[in-house]
Amino acid sequence: MKHGPRVFAATLVVATLTGCATHSSNEAAKPSCCAASEASATFTDKSLYQTESQWATDQGKHIKLGELVGRPQIVAMFFAKCQFACPIIVNDIKRIEAALTPELRKRVGFTLVSFDAKRDTPAALAAYRLTHALPADNWTLLHGEPDNVLELAALLGVKFKEDANGQFAHSNVITILNAQGEIVHQQIGLNQDIKETVRILRQLAAK
């Protein structure tokens, strides 16, 4: 992998760790990940899609992040056993999704990547999808090996730490990537005003 994304990630604002035990007051369609990637795509130094890491979807398909190319993506990191912060993150993304017109919604991908490499297997993520009614046509749930999770978290400016009980303290960040996988906006915190995020996403999706 080129060094560009790592240098770019270092300039991002890193959100404060928030334990999932507390709230913050501010705080069978074809899945989106499986669209054919452009084999000849050349990504910029700022694109997260340069990474060579392999990921498993909740349907057991193995992909690289570059296969998400072609439309804007909302990306967040989470873990399925989280009972507080992560459900709020997912709900915040659903609020953003609901603020888009049906036409624009089809042009946007929504990607959740798990911190929990041990427990969040593809099968566990498939169950999570059903429980939270996440559409298969534009929501992608990814499981990765620990090193790949660490790399992506660094690129997104997300910090996380597992405790002795298997819970994770983590940054609460929702990231917008453009169609080429470059970070264009981050919404930090829980229950935030989504107006700016929606405005940027509408612009990207309308292109």
C-alpha positions as CSV (number, residue, x, y, z in Angstrom):
1,M,0.0,0.0,0.0
2,K,1.1,3.5,-0.7
3,H,1.9,5.8,2.2
4,G,-0.6,8.5,1.1
5,P,-3.7,7.4,3.2
6,R,-1.6,7.0,6.4
7,V,-0.2,10.5,6.0
8,F,-3.7,11.8,5.2
9,A,-5.2,10.0,8.2
10,A,-2.8,11.7,10.5
11,T,-4.3,15.1,9.7
12,L,-7.8,14.0,10.7
13,V,-9.5,15.1,13.9
14,V,-9.5,12.1,16.2
15,A,-12.6,11.9,18.4
16,T,-12.5,11.2,22.1
17,L,-13.0,7.6,23.2
18,T,-16.5,7.0,24.5
19,G,-17.3,3.8,26.4
20,C,-20.4,2.0,25.3
21,A,-21.6,2.0,28.8
22,T,-22.5,5.7,28.7
23,H,-24.6,8.0,26.6
24,S,-23.5,11.4,25.3
25,S,-26.0,14.2,25.2
26,N,-24.3,15.4,22.0
27,E,-23.7,12.5,21.2
28,A,-32.5,-11.1,-1.1
29,A,-31.2,-8.0,-3.1
30,K,-27.6,-7.8,-4.3
31,P,-25.6,-6.2,-1.5
32,S,-23.9,-2.9,-2.2
33,C,-20.4,-4.3,-1.7
34,C,-20.7,-6.8,-4.5
35,A,-20.9,-4.5,-7.4
36,A,-18.1,-5.3,-9.8
37,S,-15.1,-3.2,-9.1
38,E,-13.3,-1.3,-11.8
39,A,-10.2,-3.5,-12.4
40,S,-8.4,-0.6,-14.0
41,A,-9.3,1.9,-11.3
42,T,-6.4,4.1,-10.2
43,F,-7.0,5.6,-6.7
44,T,-5.5,8.9,-5.5
45,D,-3.1,9.0,-2.6
46,K,-6.0,10.1,-0.4
47,S,-8.2,7.2,-1.2
48,L,-8.8,4.5,1.4
49,Y,-9.4,2.1,-1.5
50,Q,-5.7,1.7,-2.0
51,T,-5.6,-0.8,0.9
52,E,-5.0,-4.4,0.0
53,S,-6.8,-5.8,3.0
54,Q,-9.5,-8.5,2.6
55,W,-12.9,-8.3,4.3
56,A,-15.8,-10.7,4.7
57,T,-19.3,-9.5,4.2
58,D,-22.2,-10.7,6.3
59,Q,-23.1,-12.9,3.3
60,G,-19.7,-14.5,3.4
61,K,-18.3,-12.8,0.3
62,H,-14.6,-11.7,0.4
63,I,-13.9,-8.2,-0.9
64,K,-11.4,-5.4,-0.9
65,L,-12.5,-1.9,0.1
66,G,-11.9,-0.9,-3.5
67,E,-15.0,-2.8,-4.5
68,L,-17.1,-0.1,-2.9
69,V,-15.9,2.3,-5.6
70,G,-18.4,4.2,-7.7
71,R,-20.7,5.9,-5.3
72,P,-20.4,7.9,-2.0
73,Q,-20.2,5.8,1.1
74,I,-21.1,6.5,4.7
75,V,-18.7,4.5,6.8
76,A,-18.8,3.8,10.6
77,M,-17.0,1.4,12.9
78,F,-19.0,-0.5,15.6
79,F,-19.5,-3.8,17.3
80,A,-22.6,-5.9,17.4
81,K,-22.7,-6.5,21.2
82,C,-22.6,-2.8,22.0
83,Q,-25.8,-1.7,23.7
84,F,-25.4,2.0,23.9
85,A,-23.2,4.1,21.6
86,C,-23.3,1.8,18.5
87,P,-27.1,1.6,18.2
88,I,-27.1,5.4,18.3
89,I,-24.4,5.5,15.6
90,V,-26.6,3.2,13.4
91,N,-29.7,5.3,14.2
92,D,-27.8,8.4,13.2
93,I,-26.9,6.8,9.9
94,K,-30.5,5.8,9.4
95,R,-31.5,9.5,10.0
96,I,-29.1,10.5,7.3
97,E,-30.5,7.9,5.0
98,A,-34.1,9.0,5.7
99,A,-33.2,12.6,4.9
100,L,-32.2,11.6,1.3
101,T,-34.8,11.3,-1.5
102,P,-35.4,7.7,-2.6
103,E,-33.5,8.4,-5.8
104,L,-30.4,9.7,-4.0
105,R,-30.6,6.9,-1.5
106,K,-30.0,4.4,-4.3
107,R,-26.8,6.2,-5.2
108,V,-25.3,6.0,-1.7
109,G,-23.7,3.1,0.2
110,F,-23.8,2.6,3.9
111,T,-21.0,0.5,5.4
112,L,-20.5,-0.8,9.0
113,V,-17.2,-2.3,9.9
114,S,-16.8,-4.3,13.1
115,F,-14.1,-3.7,15.7
116,D,-14.9,-7.2,17.1
117,A,-12.9,-9.6,15.0
118,K,-13.5,-12.5,17.4
119,R,-17.3,-12.4,17.8
120,D,-18.6,-10.5,14.8
121,T,-18.4,-13.3,12.3
122,P,-20.2,-13.0,9.0
123,A,-23.1,-15.0,10.5
124,A,-23.2,-12.7,13.6
125,L,-23.3,-9.7,11.3
126,A,-26.1,-11.3,9.2
127,A,-28.1,-11.7,12.3
128,Y,-27.4,-8.0,13.2
129,R,-28.6,-6.9,9.8
130,L,-31.9,-8.8,10.3
131,T,-32.4,-7.4,13.8
132,H,-31.8,-3.8,12.7
133,A,-33.6,-4.1,9.4
134,L,-30.7,-2.9,7.3
135,P,-31.4,-3.2,3.5
136,A,-29.2,-5.5,1.5
137,D,-29.1,-3.4,-1.6
138,N,-27.1,-0.5,-0.1
139,W,-25.9,-1.5,3.4
140,T,-22.7,-3.5,3.7
141,L,-21.5,-5.1,7.0
142,L,-17.8,-6.1,7.1
143,H,-15.8,-8.4,9.3
144,G,-12.0,-8.2,9.2
145,E,-8.9,-9.6,10.7
146,P,-7.5,-7.6,13.7
147,D,-4.6,-6.0,11.7
148,N,-7.0,-4.9,9.0
149,V,-9.4,-3.4,11.5
150,L,-6.5,-1.5,13.1
151,E,-5.4,-0.2,9.7
152,L,-8.8,1.0,8.7
153,A,-9.4,2.6,12.1
154,A,-6.1,4.5,11.8
155,L,-7.1,5.7,8.3
156,L,-10.5,6.9,9.6
157,G,-9.0,8.5,12.6
158,V,-10.9,6.2,14.9
159,K,-9.6,5.0,18.3
160,F,-10.8,1.9,20.1
161,K,-9.8,-0.3,23.0
162,E,-11.2,-3.6,24.2
163,D,-11.7,-4.1,27.9
164,A,-11.5,-7.4,29.9
165,N,-15.2,-8.0,29.4
166,G,-15.1,-7.8,25.6
167,Q,-16.6,-4.4,25.4
168,F,-15.0,-1.6,23.4
169,A,-14.4,2.0,24.2
170,H,-14.3,3.8,20.9
171,S,-14.5,7.0,19.0
172,N,-18.0,7.8,17.6
173,V,-17.4,8.9,14.0
174,I,-19.5,8.8,10.9
175,T,-17.4,9.3,7.8
176,I,-18.4,10.3,4.2
177,L,-16.2,9.0,1.4
178,N,-16.6,10.2,-2.1
179,A,-17.1,7.8,-5.0
180,Q,-13.3,7.3,-5.1
181,G,-12.9,6.5,-1.4
182,E,-11.5,9.9,-0.3
183,I,-12.7,11.3,3.1
184,V,-14.7,14.4,2.5
185,H,-16.5,14.9,5.8
186,Q,-16.7,13.4,9.3
187,Q,-19.5,13.7,11.8
188,I,-18.2,13.3,15.3
189,G,-20.2,12.4,18.4
190,L,-23.7,10.9,19.0
191,N,-27.1,12.4,18.2
192,Q,-25.5,15.3,16.2
193,D,-27.2,17.7,13.9
194,I,-27.1,15.9,10.5
195,K,-27.8,18.9,8.3
196,E,-24.2,19.4,7.1
197,T,-23.6,15.7,6.6
198,V,-26.8,15.4,4.5
199,R,-26.0,18.5,2.5
200,I,-22.6,17.1,1.5
201,L,-24.0,13.7,0.8
202,R,-26.7,15.2,-1.4
203,Q,-24.1,17.0,-3.5
204,L,-22.0,13.9,-3.9
205,A,-24.9,11.6,-4.8
206,A,-26.3,14.1,-7.3
207,K,-23.1,14.0,-9.4
